[in-house]
Amino acid sequence: MTSPTPLIAGNWKMNGLASGLSEAQAVAAGIGASKARVAICPPATLVERAAAALKNTKVAVGGQDCRAEVSGAFTGDVAAEMLADAGASLVILGHSERRAGYGETDAVVAAKVGAALRAGLEPIICVGETLDERKAERAIEVVTAQVKGSLPAELAGKAFSVAYEPVWAIGTGLTPTTPEIEEIHIAIRATLVERFGEHGKTAPILYGGSVKPSNAAEILHAAEVGGALVGGASLKAEDFLGIINAL
């Protein structure tokens, strides 16, 4: 079995102006010999400028969402082709903030994954349970159902990753225990293998949810954890590099 190449991706969410690109450049300058692939996903307004600022570095640029359609009367939305045209090579899809705040279903996420593939973008597909679902001991059931519903068949043979982000841990400072993380990641891996065969063994499974330099090493070395999707800690080069270098 080929081990997945780790991916550390920073999700800037609705944060960042042009002045913040110096932090992204500092990340690129400080990566060194890290064995992980590194990406930063800034707001759509910065994708093109981030791609220019990080050209010829080890840091890729991604988007935070895309519309399933190529074009149309969708004021305020961004097509996958637009992200690719601006210099992105990846895109985050199905983040819990999109699912909860915008009512995105697994079917909607799957359609967006198809759009990402159409545009040549590598999707990072997010899944995760709420605190109520965790307390009801439904975490594995909920997460594996999201994996099945959000990952379309056309992902077979394509580059993608799944990001497990327990909703209750995002931005709260709370994190599951290492055994809890491993339990979900192992279940996700089994689901990926069931759906995609050998290819399902090599897609990275990222952990996200209050990842910071102080807990990164323990999380990143847990079973079936193939990287991290980092929120707030990716906004500062020092913190993000602390996570990248924890591998």
C-alpha positions in Angstrom: 0.0 0.0 0.0 1.3 3.5 -0.9 1.1 5.9 1.9 -0.8 9.1 1.1 1.4 12.2 0.7 0.5 14.5 3.6 -1.4 17.7 2.8 -1.5 20.7 5.2 -4.0 23.2 3.9 -4.8 26.6 5.5 -8.3 27.9 5.3 -8.3 31.7 5.8 -12.1 31.8 5.8 -13.4 35.5 5.5 -10.1 36.9 6.7 -7.2 38.6 4.9 -6.4 41.6 2.8 -3.6 42.1 0.3 -1.3 43.1 3.2 -1.7 39.6 4.6 0.0 38.0 1.7 3.3 38.6 3.4 2.3 35.9 5.9 1.7 33.5 3.0 5.1 34.4 1.6 6.7 33.9 5.0 5.2 30.4 5.0 6.7 29.6 1.6 10.1 30.8 2.8 10.0 28.8 6.0 8.8 25.4 4.7 12.3 24.0 4.2 12.4 20.2 3.6 8.8 19.4 4.9 7.5 16.2 3.4 4.0 17.6 3.3 2.3 19.4 0.4 1.2 22.8 1.6 -1.7 24.9 0.4 -3.3 28.2 1.5 -6.9 28.9 0.6 -7.5 32.7 0.9 -10.8 34.6 0.2 -11.7 34.7 -3.5 -10.6 38.3 -3.7 -7.0 37.2 -3.0 -6.7 34.0 -5.0 -5.1 35.6 -8.0 -2.8 37.8 -6.0 -1.9 34.9 -3.7 -1.1 32.7 -6.8 1.2 35.4 -8.1 2.9 36.0 -4.7 3.5 32.2 -4.3 4.5 31.4 -7.8 7.5 29.1 -8.0 7.2 28.2 -4.3 6.1 25.0 -2.5 2.8 26.6 -1.5 -0.2 25.9 -3.7 -3.3 28.2 -3.7 -6.9 27.0 -3.3 -10.4 28.4 -3.2 -12.8 28.0 -0.3 -15.9 27.1 -2.3 -17.3 27.0 -5.8 -20.6 26.8 -7.6 -21.5 23.7 -9.5 -22.4 25.5 -12.7 -19.9 26.9 -15.2 -21.6 30.3 -15.4 -24.9 32.0 -15.0 -27.1 34.3 -13.1 -25.7 33.5 -9.6 -24.7 36.9 -8.2 -21.8 36.7 -5.8 -20.9 33.1 -6.5 -17.7 31.8 -8.0 -17.3 29.0 -10.6 -14.6 26.4 -10.3 -13.3 27.6 -13.7 -13.0 31.1 -12.3 -10.8 29.8 -9.4 -8.6 27.8 -11.8 -8.4 30.9 -14.1 -7.2 32.9 -11.1 -4.4 30.4 -10.3 -6.0 28.0 -7.8 -5.2 24.3 -8.0 -7.4 23.1 -5.1 -10.8 24.0 -3.6 -12.4 23.3 -0.2 -15.9 21.9 -0.5 -18.6 21.0 2.0 -17.2 22.8 4.9 -19.5 22.6 7.9 -19.9 26.4 7.8 -21.3 26.0 4.3 -23.4 23.0 5.2 -24.9 24.7 8.3 -25.1 28.3 7.1 -26.1 27.7 3.5 -28.0 24.5 3.8 -25.6 22.5 1.6 -26.6 18.9 1.3 -24.4 16.0 0.4 -25.9 16.1 -3.1 -25.0 19.8 -3.5 -21.4 19.1 -2.3 -21.1 16.1 -4.7 -22.2 18.4 -7.6 -19.5 20.9 -6.6 -16.9 18.2 -6.4 -17.8 17.3 -10.0 -17.4 21.0 -11.0 -14.0 21.1 -9.3 -12.9 18.0 -11.3 -14.3 19.6 -14.5 -12.1 22.6 -13.9 -9.0 20.6 -13.0 -9.1 21.5 -9.3 -8.2 19.1 -6.5 -11.2 19.0 -4.1 -10.8 18.9 -0.3 -14.1 17.5 0.8 -15.2 18.2 4.4 -17.2 16.0 6.6 -18.0 16.0 10.4 -20.5 15.5 13.1 -22.2 18.0 15.4 -21.9 17.8 19.2 -25.4 16.4 19.5 -24.5 13.6 17.0 -21.3 12.9 18.9 -23.2 12.7 22.2 -25.8 10.3 20.6 -22.9 8.0 19.5 -23.7 8.6 15.9 -20.4 10.2 14.8 -19.3 7.2 12.6 -22.7 6.8 11.1 -23.0 10.5 10.2 -19.5 10.9 8.9 -19.4 7.8 6.7 -22.8 8.7 5.3 -21.4 12.2 4.4 -18.4 10.5 2.7 -20.7 8.3 0.7 -23.1 11.1 -0.3 -20.5 13.8 -0.9 -17.9 11.9 -3.0 -19.2 11.2 -6.5 -18.0 8.2 -8.5 -16.0 10.4 -10.9 -13.4 10.9 -8.2 -12.1 7.4 -9.0 -8.5 7.8 -10.1 -8.4 11.6 -9.4 -6.5 13.5 -6.8 -8.7 14.5 -3.8 -8.6 14.5 0.0 -11.2 14.2 2.7 -11.1 16.5 5.7 -12.7 15.3 9.0 -13.8 18.3 10.9 -15.9 17.7 14.0 -18.3 20.6 13.9 -18.1 21.1 17.6 -14.3 21.5 17.5 -14.1 24.2 14.8 -12.9 27.5 16.3 -13.8 26.4 19.8 -10.4 25.4 21.0 -11.8 21.9 21.7 -10.4 18.8 20.0 -11.4 15.1 20.2 -9.0 12.8 21.9 -6.5 11.0 19.7 -8.4 7.7 19.9 -11.6 9.5 18.8 -9.8 11.0 15.8 -8.3 7.7 14.9 -11.7 5.9 15.1 -13.3 8.3 12.6 -10.3 8.4 10.3 -10.2 4.6 10.2 -13.9 4.5 9.4 -13.4 7.1 6.6 -10.5 5.0 5.2 -12.7 1.9 5.1 -15.4 3.8 3.3 -13.0 5.2 0.8 -11.6 1.7 0.0 -15.1 0.4 -0.3 -16.0 3.1 -2.8 -12.8 3.5 -4.7 -10.8 0.3 -4.2 -7.0 0.7 -4.2 -7.3 4.4 -5.0 -9.2 4.8 -1.7 -6.1 3.7 0.1 -4.0 6.7 -1.1 -6.3 9.7 -0.7 -5.2 11.8 2.3 -7.6 12.1 5.2 -7.0 15.4 6.9 -8.0 16.4 10.4 -9.4 19.9 11.0 -10.8 21.5 14.1 -8.7 23.7 16.4 -5.3 22.4 15.1 -2.5 24.5 16.5 1.3 24.1 17.0 0.9 22.7 20.5 -1.3 19.7 19.4 -0.3 19.3 15.8 2.4 16.6 16.3 0.1 14.3 18.3 -2.7 14.7 15.8 -0.6 14.4 12.6 1.0 11.2 13.8 -2.3 9.5 14.7 -3.5 6.5 12.6 -4.8 7.4 9.2 -4.3 11.1 9.7 -2.8 12.3 6.4 -2.5 16.0 7.1 -4.6 18.9 8.5 -7.1 21.5 7.4 -6.1 24.5 9.5 -8.3 27.5 10.3 -7.2 30.4 12.4 -3.6 29.1 12.9 -3.0 29.4 9.2 -3.3 33.2 9.3 0.0 33.6 11.0 3.1 32.2 9.4 4.8 31.3 12.7 1.8 29.2 13.8 1.2 27.6 10.4 4.8 26.7 10.1 4.7 25.2 13.6 2.0 22.8 12.3 3.7 22.1 9.0 7.0 21.3 10.7 5.3 19.0 13.3 5.1 16.2 10.7 
